[in-house]
Amino acid sequence: MQKETKKPEETETSVMEIYVVAIAASAGGLDAINDFFENVPLDTNLSFVLIQHLSPDYKSMMPELLTKHTKLNVSKVINETVVKPNCVYTIPADKNITISGGKLFLQDRGKPKTLNLPANIFLKSLASDQKERSVAVILSGTGSDGTLGIESIKEQGGMVIAQDPQTAAFDSMPKSIIATGLTDFILPPSEMPNTIVNYVKHPYVKKTDSANSITEDPLRDVVPEILSYMYQRTNMDFRNYKKATLIRRIDRRMGIKNILNRSQYFKFLQTNPNESTHLANDILIGVTGFFRDKDAFDVLDKKVLFDLVQKKETGKELRVWVAGCSTGQEVYSLGMLLKEQCRKQQKDITIKIFATDIDQRAINKASKGIFSEAIEEEVPKELLTRYFKKIEDKYHTKKELREIAIFAKHDLTRDPPFNNIDLATCRNLLIYVEPELQEKIIAFIHFSLIEKGYLFLGTSESLNSFSKVFIEIHKKHKIFQNQSVNRIVDINRLFPWDGMKGENTKDGKTEHTPPRVIAQSKIIGNFKDALLDDLVPPTVIINSNQEVVHVAGEIDKYLKLPKKQLTLNILKMVDEQLYVTLSNIISKVRSNKSKIISPVVLFEGENSLFLNIIAKPYTEVISRVNYLIISFVEAKQSEKTQSSAVAKTTLSKEKDHHIKRLEDDLRETKEYLQSAVEELETSNEELQATNEELMAANEELQSSNEELQSVNEELYTVNNEYQDKLTEMTGLNDDLNNFIQGSKIATLFLDSSLSVKRFTDTITPLIKISDNDLGRYIGDFTHVFQSFDLIDVAQSVLDNFDKIEKEVATKDGKIYRMQALPYVTSKKEVRGAVFNFVDIDELKKIESVLKKQTEELEINNKELEQFAYLAAHDLKAPITNLQALTGIIDTNGGGFVNKDNTIAYSKLKEVIFRMDNTIGILNEVITIKKNLNLTPEVVKLEHAYKEVMSSIDDQATSTKAKINVDFKECPEVIFPSVHLHSILQNLITNAIKYRKPGTIPSIDIYSKRTAGYDKVFVSDKGRGIDLEAYSTKLFGLFQRFHLDTAGKGIGLHITKSIVERYKGRIDVQSEEGQGTTFTISLKNKRYWKNKV
């Protein structure tokens, strides 16, 4: 059986060696792209996919342009292109592109005039396909394309680089990416390739290279130390996050910083304060989106939100808690859906969404409610219009949506939960933490929910051991409903006070407790908690802000979480019957710094509860922070009667004291308020007037802002057009400079005041000027010409708008052709003069030689013609005598001819006949050529044709020739009529004579008018001519090509001589057996207008 082998492009090695870099660019991106690729080394195994914003009708020249700046293979993507290393792929103008399985796929763009964001589309697919091997580069461009895509890249552990906005022609795209806080590098394009190469060589990315792996000390696990240090720096506890996730995030940061050893990275972390923030951001990820997992939100809307709004009474409050809200998209998504349900059901209820996250950076961004235009991909158009306002290229949440969301920093591992929550969401957070912490978080959330409240988790998350207290609403989308009214978590765990266990500080250095000791500490701590719960009365510890920091025992009887806003202030949690007593106790203990025991009675209907409230100050040994310890101790039966009386007396005194204090405070407050009211009334009147002015000014500013926005858009468009024009003009100017300098014509430009404007280097030997003389009057300079006034000529050109040409000579005798003409602008305005000086000295010498040779040739030609004429004349007499003698011999019956000389006699007669014929033809040719000085005249072709046909009528009739004539396009020509008759007669008779045997001659005669020439065509379907064999002999004297037909062989020679004498041209097209077409091109009226 033959062993199956993989194709080269499919081998694991080749796949692992390819790293895909997506480069997104828009306006002004070409220069950045060129800078980038000029610095990309060869053989990096990088594959580049270039994503640009192109009009569907635009034919991209990017492959051709890019090949000038890189030696990498550049090609345009076709569907299912296999990605190969060291290649650059460009996107077709009318397509979007994705990647899957290492292949590039093309997609049709959306509907016309809809927002198309090709970078987001490709980056999302790249993140899914290549994971941590994906690299995103965002270059110059307008808008925010790529903003959503890079979130996917970061979520999968890839790298993101943005162009430094200061180096970008248009900085909107880079700035939008930078604003997300997800960029790993902000660099000029030229520095990006080296950074990418270093990243893909790192073991984090190049996982198959065992020779270059991350090295560690086998005796030391540095990850717990990193997490302890991170807690100190950021106050974030990542100990209970999954170790594989933490290691992956730490290794990614090592890849970004090109560090190979985790111990080295820990040192880098300690010496670079900002790195703690970067690592925390990587661990937290912070990637979200509007309606993320649309199907899940559709189910939530129909099954949960509809039910919540329907069952909530008018005027009541619907409370939602979004835990791990990141940058707020999920919060606003829920807000929009709830608002829509209220609108559809016409319910007037109050909506409060408590949005929390451990990342303060994310909370700050979420609370602003400002998003890039890329959210058009995620938010339905109707909701986008109703709940957002677009300002420039950003979407701002409107007040009605923004005011229902309350954002706060909150740590689910340490901070207490909210209360009376109708719907809690905690999506895609549990998957990153260990099971123990998952259990705690779910317990906290369950504690916060009302009975029948809902819980919405991520698709990969589950309830684990808490499935018994929830029922499943939707299995796939992880929607649950609370079925238990009992708390399944000890309230004490809602208020942890232990901080980061296993850490001590000594001499400013952190000592890291071994994991075994930490485990033992947990056991001891749990044992202590159990003893305290059984032996210690309900006790709380509060700080200086009266906030609960720790509890022990069954405190539920005395402290309750508030129903609305979450607070740890003990006075807002305590039973209102205890409020006055507890308030006074706290005040006295803080003042006296001594222990106080105060009896108090709680009335519950007909029953009463007798308490002793014990409060004492406590100072923590290490931190020296002051606290109060407050215990609620139930009185014994024997103490109840006494306690009741004492409590009543004490309570009465406390109430009196409290009332007196409140009365004093009230009096002072009234006086203060009275004064404030008077000031406010005065200020209010002023503010009212100011407010009216501000409102009017605001309306004017709003109107002006809209106008400015419109003008700004127009200016931006015009600026782009001008930039294109400037580029074009720069190119034209370069072309003009190169043309002028390359022509070697001495050129001088003068302005309207005859000052030097521009000149070529070749003018300097003629006029003594230099580059420093621009702007000077031309009269200040000397020149080398004789009897030539440059200023007079220039002034004449400016005054008369004339073009002046003349030959001028230098003092050493060289001849130049001077041309002076007006400098005319595109508006037909004369703004100066242009001088051109062409060196024609050599041409003049050659012209003189040619003129002399022409004169000599004309004399020789005349002498030759005269000689030919005389020779023909002189030969004619002997031939005539010979003809007479042969006539006499023939008359005498041939007595002189016998058998021996009969053949010779016959040949003699034939020779005499041919010589006579030849002399006759020579006379005819000479006669015609002597008459080639006739003046051209206007000749109507129809008239000339009819005259010719009248002279050859017998020949045409006898052969039944079919002649088609069409002179409509060009009815007349300029030519001597006698010669035109001769030409037509020669060509028509030839067409009749050389027809195919046994056929009727078919001839087409027509005319056309072209630039510079009037053309007459004579076309037949006769025998044709083999031009390959006879093209050089066709117009020669005595040349015949069909010997079976009578002819002299001079017709075409004479025709060509006539046509060329009058500056015309004769051309022929022919094919044996198919026919021949002669084209006579005669100069038109424009040529003869001054000569006829």
Residue pairs with C-beta under 8 A, 6 or more apart in sequence:
8 14
9 82
9 84
13 208
14 85
15 102
16 206
16 208
17 45
17 85
18 45
18 47
18 83
18 84
18 85
18 102
19 45
19 46
19 47
19 130
19 133
19 135
19 196
19 200
19 205
20 46
20 47
20 48
20 49
20 83
20 99
20 126
20 129
20 130
20 133
20 134
20 135
21 46
21 47
21 48
21 49
21 135
21 136
21 137
21 196
22 49
22 51
22 119
22 122
22 123
22 126
22 134
22 135
22 136
22 137
22 149
23 33
23 36
23 48
23 49
23 50
23 51
23 137
23 139
24 51
24 52
24 118
24 119
24 122
24 123
24 136
24 137
24 138
24 139
24 141
24 145
24 146
24 149
24 173
25 32
25 33
25 50
25 51
25 52
25 138
25 139
25 140
25 141
25 173
26 52
26 53
26 140
26 141
26 142
26 143
26 145
26 170
26 173
27 53
27 140
27 141
27 142
27 169
27 170
27 720
28 140
28 141
28 168
28 169
28 170
29 52
29 139
29 140
29 141
29 169
30 65
31 140
31 169
32 139
32 140
32 163
32 167
32 168
32 169
32 189
33 50
33 66
33 69
33 139
33 189
34 65
34 66
34 69
35 188
35 189
35 190
36 137
36 139
36 189
36 190
36 192
36 193
37 48
37 66
37 69
37 70
37 72
37 88
38 69
38 70
38 190
39 189
39 190
39 191
39 192
39 193
39 194
40 46
40 48
40 70
40 72
40 193
41 193
41 197
42 71
42 72
42 86
43 86
44 85
44 86
44 193
44 197
44 200
45 85
45 86
45 200
46 85
46 86
46 196
46 197
46 200
47 83
47 84
47 85
47 86
47 87
47 89
48 72
48 87
48 88
48 89
49 77
49 83
49 89
49 91
49 97
49 99
49 104
49 122
49 126
50 62
50 66
50 88
50 89
50 90
50 91
51 91
51 97
51 118
51 119
51 122
52 60
52 62
52 90
52 91
52 118
53 116
53 118
53 141
53 143
53 145
54 60
54 91
54 93
55 93
56 93
56 94
56 109
56 112
57 93
57 94
58 93
59 93
60 76
60 90
60 91
60 92
60 93
62 74
62 76
62 90
63 74
63 75
63 76
63 90
66 74
66 88
66 90
67 74
70 88
72 86
72 87
72 88
73 84
73 86
73 87
73 88
74 87
74 88
74 90
75 87
75 88
75 89
75 90
76 89
76 90
76 91
76 92
77 89
77 90
77 91
77 92
77 95
77 97
77 104
77 106
78 106
79 104
79 105
79 106
80 103
80 104
80 105
81 89
81 103
81 104
82 102
82 103
83 89
83 99
83 102
83 103
83 104
89 104
91 97
91 118
92 106
94 108
94 109
95 106
95 107
95 108
95 109
96 106
96 107
96 108
96 109
96 116
96 118
96 121
96 122
97 104
97 105
97 106
97 107
97 118
97 121
97 122
98 104
98 105
98 107
98 121
98 122
98 125
99 105
99 122
99 125
99 126
99 129
99 130
100 125
100 128
100 129
101 129
102 129
107 121
109 116
110 116
115 373
115 376
115 377
117 145
117 146
117 148
117 374
117 377
118 145
119 138
119 145
119 146
119 149
120 145
120 146
120 147
120 148
120 149
120 374
120 377
121 149
122 149
123 134
123 136
123 146
123 148
123 149
123 150
123 152
123 153
124 148
124 149
124 152
126 134
126 136
126 149
126 152
126 153
126 158
127 134
127 149
127 152
127 153
127 155
127 156
127 158
128 152
128 156
130 156
130 158
131 156
131 157
131 158
132 156
132 157
132 158
132 204
132 205
132 252
133 158
133 200
133 205
134 153
134 156
134 158
134 159
135 153
135 158
135 159
135 160
135 161
135 196
135 199
135 200
136 146
136 149
136 150
136 153
136 158
136 159
136 160
136 161
137 161
137 163
137 192
137 196
138 146
138 150
138 160
138 161
138 162
138 163
138 173
138 174
138 177
139 163
139 168
139 173
139 174
139 189
140 163
140 168
140 169
140 170
140 171
140 173
140 174
141 168
141 170
141 172
141 173
141 174
142 170
142 172
142 173
142 393
143 172
143 173
143 176
143 373
143 393
144 172
144 173
144 176
144 372
144 373
144 374
144 393
145 173
145 374
146 173
146 176
146 177
147 176
147 177
147 180
147 372
147 374
148 289
148 374
148 377
148 378
150 160
150 177
150 180
150 182
150 183
151 180
151 182
151 287
151 288
151 289
152 287
153 159
153 160
154 160
154 182
154 285
154 287
155 285
155 287
157 248
157 249
157 252
159 184
159 185
159 196
159 199
159 255
159 256
160 177
160 182
160 183
160 184
160 185
161 183
161 184
161 185
161 186
161 187
161 192
161 195
161 196
162 174
162 177
162 178
162 183
162 185
162 186
162 187
163 174
163 186
163 187
163 188
163 189
164 174
164 186
164 187
164 188
165 171
165 174
165 175
165 178
167 188
167 189
168 174
172 393
174 186
176 372
176 374
176 393
177 183
178 186
179 372
181 281
181 286
181 361
181 365
182 281
182 286
182 287
184 256
185 192
185 195
185 256
187 195
198 258
199 205
199 255
199 256
199 258
200 206
201 212
202 254
202 255
202 258
202 260
203 209
203 212
203 213
203 214
203 251
203 255
203 260
204 214
204 251
204 252
204 254
204 255
205 255
206 212
212 260
214 251
214 254
214 260
214 261
214 262
215 260
215 261
216 222
216 261
216 262
216 263
217 263
220 263
222 262
222 263
222 266
223 243
223 246
223 247
223 250
223 262
224 239
224 512
224 515
225 266
225 512
226 250
226 262
226 265
226 266
226 269
226 279
227 237
227 238
227 239
227 246
228 500
228 502
228 503
228 510
228 512
229 266
229 269
229 270
229 276
229 510
230 236
230 238
230 269
230 276
230 279
230 280
231 237
231 238
231 239
231 500
231 503
232 500
232 503
232 510
233 273
233 276
234 276
234 277
234 280
236 280
236 358
236 411
237 411
237 413
237 414
237 500
238 246
238 280
238 283
240 413
240 433
240 434
240 436
240 437
241 283
241 432
241 433
241 434
241 437
242 432
242 433
242 434
245 283
245 432
246 283
249 279
249 282
249 283
250 262
250 265
250 279
252 282
253 265
253 275
253 278
253 279
253 282
254 260
254 262
254 265
257 265
257 268
257 275
259 265
259 268
268 275
269 275
269 276
269 279
280 359
281 359
281 361
284 358
284 359
284 362
285 432
286 326
286 327
286 359
286 361
286 362
287 326
288 325
288 326
288 327
288 328
288 329
288 330
289 329
289 378
290 329
290 330
290 332
290 333
290 375
290 378
290 379
291 297
291 333
291 378
291 379
292 329
292 330
292 333
292 427
293 459
293 477
295 477
296 456
296 459
296 477
296 478
296 479
297 333
297 337
299 474
299 477
299 479
300 337
300 456
300 477
300 479
301 337
301 341
303 473
303 474
303 479
304 423
304 454
304 456
304 473
304 479
305 334
305 337
305 338
305 341
305 423
306 341
306 345
308 318
308 338
308 341
308 422
308 423
308 454
309 318
309 338
309 341
309 342
309 345
309 347
309 349
310 345
310 347
312 318
312 347
312 349
312 422
313 349
314 347
314 348
314 349
315 348
315 349
315 350
316 349
316 350
317 349
317 350
317 351
317 352
317 564
318 338
318 349
318 350
318 351
318 352
318 422
319 352
319 354
319 418
319 420
319 421
319 422
319 423
320 334
320 338
320 351
320 352
320 353
320 354
320 421
320 422
320 423
320 424
320 425
321 353
321 354
321 356
321 417
321 418
321 421
321 423
321 424
321 425
321 445
321 448
322 330
322 331
322 334
322 353
322 354
322 355
322 356
322 424
322 425
323 356
323 410
323 412
323 424
323 425
323 426
323 429
323 441
323 445
324 356
324 357
324 358
324 412
324 426
324 427
324 428
324 429
325 331
325 355
325 356
325 357
325 362
325 363
325 366
325 407
326 357
326 359
326 362
326 366
327 362
327 365
327 366
328 355
328 362
328 365
328 366
328 367
328 369
328 405
328 407
329 371
329 375
329 378
330 425
330 427
331 353
331 355
331 366
331 405
331 407
332 369
332 387
332 397
332 401
332 405
334 353
334 423
334 425
335 351
335 353
335 387
335 401
335 404
335 405
336 379
336 383
336 386
336 387
336 401
338 351
338 353
338 404
339 351
339 387
339 400
339 401
339 404
340 383
341 347
342 348
342 349
342 351
351 404
352 404
352 406
353 404
353 405
353 406
354 406
354 408
354 418
354 421
354 566
355 363
355 366
355 405
355 406
355 407
355 408
356 363
356 407
356 408
356 409
356 410
356 412
357 363
357 366
357 409
357 410
358 409
358 410
358 411
358 412
359 409
360 409
363 407
363 408
363 409
366 405
366 407
367 405
367 407
369 396
369 397
369 401
369 402
369 405
370 394
370 395
370 396
370 397
371 388
371 394
371 395
372 393
372 394
372 395
373 390
373 393
373 394
373 395
375 384
375 388
375 395
376 384
379 388
384 395
386 398
387 397
387 398
387 400
387 401
388 395
388 396
388 397
388 398
388 401
389 395
389 396
389 398
390 396
392 709
412 429
412 440
412 441
412 444
413 437
413 440
413 441
414 496
416 444
416 494
416 495
416 561
416 566
416 568
417 444
417 445
417 447
417 448
417 494
417 566
418 448
418 566
419 448
419 561
419 562
419 563
419 566
420 448
420 450
420 563
420 564
421 448
421 449
421 450
421 453
422 449
422 450
422 453
422 454
423 453
423 454
423 455
423 456
424 445
424 448
424 449
424 453
424 454
424 455
424 456
425 455
425 456
425 457
426 441
426 445
426 455
426 456
426 457
426 458
426 461
427 456
427 457
427 458
427 461
428 458
428 460
428 461
429 441
429 458
429 461
430 438
430 441
430 442
430 457
430 458
430 461
431 458
431 460
431 461
433 441
435 464
438 464
439 464
439 465
439 466
440 489
440 493
442 463
442 464
442 466
443 466
443 488
443 489
443 493
444 489
444 494
445 455
446 455
446 466
446 469
446 470
446 482
446 484
446 487
446 488
446 489
447 487
447 488
447 489
447 494
449 455
449 482
450 482
451 482
451 483
451 484
451 485
452 481
452 482
452 483
453 481
453 482
454 473
454 479
454 480
454 481
454 482
455 470
455 479
455 480
455 481
455 482
456 478
456 479
456 480
457 463
457 478
457 479
457 480
458 478
459 476
459 477
459 478
461 478
462 478
463 470
463 480
466 488
469 482
469 483
469 484
469 488
470 480
470 481
470 482
470 483
471 480
471 481
471 483
472 479
472 480
473 479
473 480
473 481
491 551
491 555
491 556
492 529
492 533
492 551
492 552
492 555
495 548
495 549
495 550
495 551
495 568
497 541
497 549
497 550
498 525
501 513
501 518
501 521
501 522
501 525
502 512
502 513
502 517
502 518
502 521
503 510
503 511
503 512
503 513
504 510
504 511
504 513
505 511
513 521
529 552
532 552
532 553
533 552
533 553
533 554
536 552
536 553
536 631
537 553
537 631
537 632
537 633
537 634
538 551
538 552
538 553
538 554
538 555
538 557
538 558
538 631
538 632
539 551
539 552
539 553
539 555
539 629
539 630
539 631
539 632
540 548
540 550
540 551
540 552
540 555
540 559
540 570
540 629
540 630
541 548
541 549
541 550
541 551
541 618
541 627
541 628
541 629
541 630
542 548
542 549
542 570
542 586
542 627
542 628
542 630
543 549
543 625
543 626
543 627
544 626
545 569
546 569
546 570
546 571
546 586
547 568
547 569
547 570
548 559
548 568
548 569
548 570
548 573
549 568
549 627
551 559
555 632
557 632
558 574
558 575
558 578
558 632
559 570
559 573
559 574
560 573
560 575
561 573
562 572
562 573
567 573
570 582
570 586
570 630
571 579
571 582
571 583
571 586
574 582
575 602
577 600
577 602
577 603
578 600
578 602
578 613
580 654
580 655
580 658
581 598
581 600
581 613
581 651
581 654
582 613
582 630
583 658
584 598
584 654
584 657
584 658
585 596
585 598
585 613
585 615
585 630
586 615
586 628
586 630
588 596
589 595
589 596
589 615
589 616
589 617
589 628
590 617
590 628
593 617
594 616
594 617
595 614
595 615
595 616
595 617
596 614
596 615
596 616
597 612
597 613
597 614
598 612
598 613
598 615
598 650
598 654
599 610
599 611
599 612
599 613
599 635
599 643
599 646
599 647
599 650
600 610
600 611
600 612
600 613
600 647
600 650
600 651
601 608
601 609
601 610
601 611
601 643
601 644
601 647
601 648
601 651
602 608
602 609
602 611
603 609
608 644
609 634
610 634
610 635
610 639
610 640
610 643
610 644
610 647
611 632
611 633
611 634
611 635
612 633
612 634
612 635
612 643
613 630
613 631
613 632
613 633
614 630
614 631
614 633
615 628
615 629
615 630
615 631
616 628
616 629
617 626
617 627
617 628
617 629
618 626
618 627
618 628
618 629
619 625
619 626
619 627
620 626
620 627
635 643
740 747
740 760
741 760
741 761
744 762
745 760
745 762
745 836
745 837
745 838
746 760
746 762
746 763
746 765
746 766
746 816
746 836
746 837
746 838
746 839
747 759
747 760
747 762
747 763
747 834
747 835
747 836
747 837
748 756
748 758
748 759
748 760
748 763
748 767
748 778
748 834
748 835
748 837
749 756
749 757
749 758
749 759
749 823
749 832
749 833
749 834
750 756
750 757
750 778
750 794
750 823
750 832
750 833
750 834
750 835
751 757
751 823
751 831
751 832
752 798
752 830
752 831
752 832
753 777
754 777
754 778
754 779
754 791
754 794
754 795
754 798
754 833
755 775
755 776
755 777
755 778
756 769
756 773
756 774
756 775
756 776
756 778
757 774
757 832
758 774
759 767
759 769
763 769
763 837
764 770
765 784
766 783
766 784
766 785
766 810
766 816
766 837
767 778
767 781
767 782
767 783
767 784
767 790
768 781
768 782
768 783
769 776
769 781
773 780
773 781
778 790
778 791
778 794
779 791
783 790
784 810
784 811
784 812
785 808
785 809
785 810
785 811
785 816
786 808
786 809
786 810
786 811
788 808
788 818
790 835
793 804
793 818
793 820
793 835
794 820
794 833
794 835
796 802
796 804
796 820
797 803
797 804
797 820
797 821
797 822
797 833
798 822
798 830
798 832
798 833
801 822
801 830
802 822
803 819
803 820
803 821
803 822
804 818
804 819
804 820
804 821
805 817
805 818
805 819
805 820
806 817
806 818
807 815
807 816
807 817
807 818
807 840
808 815
808 816
808 818
808 837
809 815
809 816
810 816
814 839
814 841
815 839
815 840
815 841
815 844
816 837
816 838
816 839
816 840
816 841
817 837
817 838
817 840
818 835
818 836
818 837
819 835
819 836
819 837
819 838
820 833
820 834
820 835
820 836
821 833
821 834
822 830
822 832
822 833
822 834
823 830
823 831
823 832
823 833
823 834
824 830
824 831
825 831
865 926
865 929
865 930
868 922
868 926
869 923
869 926
872 919
872 922
872 923
872 926
875 915
875 919
876 919
879 912
879 915
879 916
879 919
882 912
883 912
883 916
886 905
886 908
886 909
886 912
889 895
889 896
889 897
889 905
897 905
917 1048
921 1038
921 1048
921 1050
924 1050
925 1037
925 1050
925 1053
925 1054
928 982
928 1054
928 1057
928 1058
929 1057
931 978
932 979
932 1057
932 1058
932 1061
934 976
934 978
934 979
935 976
935 1092
936 974
936 975
936 976
936 1062
936 1088
936 1091
936 1092
937 974
937 975
937 976
937 977
937 1092
938 972
938 973
938 974
938 1092
939 972
939 973
939 974
939 975
939 977
939 980
940 971
940 972
941 967
941 970
941 971
941 972
941 973
941 1007
941 1016
942 965
942 967
942 971
944 977
944 980
944 981
944 984
945 965
945 967
945 984
945 1005
947 981
948 981
948 984
948 985
948 988
949 956
949 963
949 988
951 985
952 985
952 988
952 989
952 992
955 961
955 989
955 992
956 963
956 988
956 992
959 992
959 995
959 1000
959 1001
960 1000
960 1001
961 992
961 1000
961 1001
961 1002
961 1003
962 1000
962 1001
962 1002
962 1003
963 988
963 1001
963 1003
963 1004
963 1005
964 1003
964 1004
964 1005
964 1006
965 1005
965 1006
966 1004
966 1005
966 1006
966 1007
967 1006
967 1007
969 1006
969 1007
969 1008
969 1009
970 1007
970 1008
970 1009
970 1014
970 1015
970 1016
971 1007
973 980
973 1007
973 1014
973 1016
973 1082
973 1084
974 1014
974 1082
974 1083
974 1084
974 1085
974 1087
974 1088
974 1092
975 1062
975 1064
975 1082
976 1062
979 1058
979 1062
982 1054
982 1055
982 1058
983 1055
983 1058
983 1059
983 1080
984 1005
984 1016
984 1018
986 1051
986 1052
986 1054
986 1055
987 1018
987 1055
987 1078
988 1003
988 1005
988 1018
989 1051
990 1051
990 1052
991 1001
991 1003
991 1018
991 1020
991 1022
991 1076
992 1001
992 1003
993 1045
993 1046
993 1047
994 1020
994 1022
994 1023
994 1042
994 1045
994 1076
995 1001
995 1020
995 1022
995 1023
996 1021
996 1022
996 1023
996 1073
1001 1020
1001 1022
1002 1020
1002 1021
1003 1018
1003 1019
1003 1020
1004 1017
1004 1018
1004 1019
1004 1020
1005 1016
1005 1017
1005 1018
1005 1019
1006 1016
1006 1017
1007 1014
1007 1015
1007 1016
1007 1017
1008 1014
1008 1015
1008 1017
1009 1015
1009 1084
1012 1083
1012 1084
1012 1086
1012 1087
1013 1064
1013 1065
1013 1081
1013 1082
1013 1083
1013 1084
1014 1081
1014 1082
1014 1083
1014 1084
1015 1079
1015 1080
1015 1081
1015 1082
1016 1079
1016 1080
1016 1082
1017 1077
1017 1078
1017 1079
1017 1080
1018 1077
1018 1078
1018 1080
1019 1075
1019 1076
1019 1077
1019 1078
1020 1075
1020 1076
1020 1077
1021 1074
1021 1075
1022 1075
1022 1076
1023 1042
1023 1072
1023 1073
1024 1070
1024 1071
1024 1072
1024 1073
1024 1074
1024 1075
1024 1076
1025 1034
1025 1041
1025 1068
1025 1070
1025 1072
1025 1076
1026 1041
1026 1072
1027 1034
1027 1068
1027 1070
1027 1071
1030 1039
1030 1041
1033 1039
1034 1052
1034 1068
1035 1052
1035 1053
1035 1055
1035 1056
1035 1066
1036 1053
1037 1049
1037 1050
1037 1053
1038 1048
1038 1049
1038 1050
1039 1049
1039 1052
1039 1053
1040 1047
1040 1049
1055 1066
1056 1066
1059 1065
1059 1066
1059 1080
1059 1081
1059 1082
1060 1066
1062 1082
1062 1083
1063 1083
1063 1087
1064 1080
1064 1081
1064 1082
1064 1083
1065 1080
1065 1081
1066 1078
1066 1079
1066 1080
1066 1081
1067 1078
1067 1079
1067 1081
1068 1076
1068 1077
1068 1078
1068 1079
1069 1076
1069 1077
1069 1079
1070 1076
1070 1077
